[in-house]
Amino acid sequence: MKQKSVAVVGAAETTQMGKIPNQSVIGLHADAALNAMRDAGLTAKDIDGVATAGESPVELAHYLGITPTWADGTSVGGCSFMLHVRHAAAAINAGLCNTVLITHAESGKSRVGARKFGRDPASQMGQFEVPFGVTSPPTMFTIPVLRYMKEVGVTLEDLATVAVIQREWAAKNPRASYRDPITVDDVLNSSMIAWPFTKLMCCLVTDGGGALILTSAERAKDFPQKPVYILGTGESVETPLISQMADFTTSKAFRVSGKKAFDEAGIKHADVDHLMIYDAFAHLPLYGLEDLGFVKRGEAAAFIRERNTAIGGKLPLNTNGGGLSYMHSGMYGMYALQESVRQMRGIAPAQVPGAKISVAHGVGGMFAASGTIIFSNEAP
Amino acid sequence: MAEYPRPLPVPTPETQAFWDGCLAGELLLQKCDACARTYFPPRDFCPACSGRKVTTFKASGKATLYSYVINHRPRPDFGTEPHSIAVVTLAEGPRMMTNIIDCPQTPEALQLDMTLEVSFEKASETIALPKFRPAKG
């Protein structure tokens, strides 16, 4: 369904990024939220809708002093914030609220006020996956890749190249955690985490957060920042168990979410100037490029190798350095959205000249869920 | 015994028969009476057609290796050496997570599509885990 336009009028990350031992998870949510409110020229009294994942929206609203008429606690992993944007747009259009605050924060590295890890041993994952040695994303998210590599002919060097090119983008970003150049050999020779994944093919673990403020496109013109309009949105979910993903070489949730967003936006892939694909691990951009339809099946590795997604390429991808080099506090989708907004405002550290349309595509869990947001800096 | 508590499954009413089967050395699957789809993990209805009439049966125990990683991170109940975490395709169709045992835990030895057979590893008085080893012959 084509909706009336909604726009991002406030966007900010936490004041600090990386290692933040002096703030708890809820404190980081508040820091990001206050920065986004300042960006939009608002206070908590002006917000009437809240959404967050990890923390409860109740906790968020009360901590910040917000009395919402709409709350969304959808928590499906790292793409939850894409789903929040989608749901918020529908809620604003339906008149449930006017001004929505979406926050993310995690103390991924310092673990201050953070939730404990662990799965209920009676859950599906507790019964059918955890007993076989999976502990965390590096031993779950990675399992499909050998099948993908065999079926489409991707090599370890191809996986490493994803990390190398993203580091080139990170070098232009003063807030990126890792900025020094790396080579394919550096990636392949870094410590083995879970064959075939070495450390530099895996995302960072950091502390931080981010927040967005959305309102109707009509009101957006009255805010201090250049509005970033939402053209199209998509979401889907597949399975909580990586072992039950229907096909290890393609994500159904990616395909469904991506198609929905492109159909809603009414744009072609060639119209896209800037792309963010949540890269928890080096294979994610390969799956994303193929499942979103930017390239045909099996062509993503060559597309990246030929530098189409690198600085100066025709489809700049993960221009903040991505989860591999910029930051990754646990649910990275918020940072992909933040970079899309910066690119559309024209203020990104590695700004894509003249970019008018940006796609931010997120993954949740281990290919469990997906959300896609298509932004533009031109009113639809 | 190590102090690390080994995370073992806690069966639910819907999965109790499966785990009882493992303890008895049988890999049990379920098949829909209406649409004939065989599925896993266990539940008392068919996820393909929502039918409530399903039949539990003993699977062949044969499988092929679909994909895997070799974990190098600490997981005390698996010892200190790297170990496989695999997903296999059962001869009957469904896939399940497991470990490949009785086989070097190396990329050279663990070849995708290799044929496997189930082997139950008793983990406690009430739980045996279905593992897979290279098929004989």
Interface residues (C-beta under 8 A of the other chain):
Chain A: R119 D120 P121 A122 Q124 G126 Q127 F128 E129 V130 P131 F132 G133 V134 T135 P138 T139 T142 I143 P144 V145 L146 R147 K150 S191 M192 I193 A194 W195 P196 F197 L241 I242 S243 Q244 F248
Chain B: P7 L8 P9 V10 P11 T12 T15 W19 F40 P41 Y66 S67 Y68 V69 I70 N71 H72 R73 R75 D77 F78 P82 H83 I85 A86 V87 R95 M96 M97 T98 N99 P107 L112 A123 I127 L129
